[in-house]
Amino acid sequence: MVFESDAVQTVARLMALSARTAPKARGIDVIKTRIVTGDERSVLAQAMREFGERHNAAFFIRDAGNIEASDACLLIGSLLADAVGLDCGGCGYSTCAEMLEAQDERLPPSAPFRGPNCVVRMADLGIAVGSAVKTASIHNVDNRVMYTAGVGALALGWLEGCGVAYGIPLRASGKDIFFDRAR
């Protein structure tokens, strides 16, 4: 099964490319990616388990098992200290300057993400994630978008400067391990 795992890692790189080249507001790239393989999968899984245990969130622990069983995991995050400059109010603030100033107020340590975030930049992140999973699908690699893996990655400091992140574990096997899971 080594060749399938190698192929998955190639697809992970193509997915990172898809995330990078996905359209972004004003053409400004605020996306960071990282591919997790080998022993790093266990490190990420452990961070997810610890968060789940601290916050009584069993789904983090369940998802950690998927990360360990995967061949690779693509992490995609969006830089926090950025705003498109439209003063659209989608973030809940009247101006982008007010939103950026509010980022200095620290959320409680239990908060999985940092914010507030520019709503347009969150749309950019969603488009990047969608482009990446499209690439996985084209290459028939099983995957699942996991908020929990993004939380674990941020807790580890793996996507420096990002306030929100998602993980996409990848696996090539006879049965999709990311569905029909225990609740």
Secondary structure, DSSP 8 states (H G I E B T S, - for coil): -HHHHHHHHHHHHHHHHHHHHS--GGG---EEEEEE-TTHHHHHHHHHHHHHHHTT-HHHHHHHHHHHHSSEEEEEEEESS---S----TTSSSSHHHHHHHTTS---TT-SS-----HHHHHHHHHHHHHHHHHHHHTT-EE--BHHHHHHHHHTT-STTEEEEEEEEEE-SSS-TTSS---
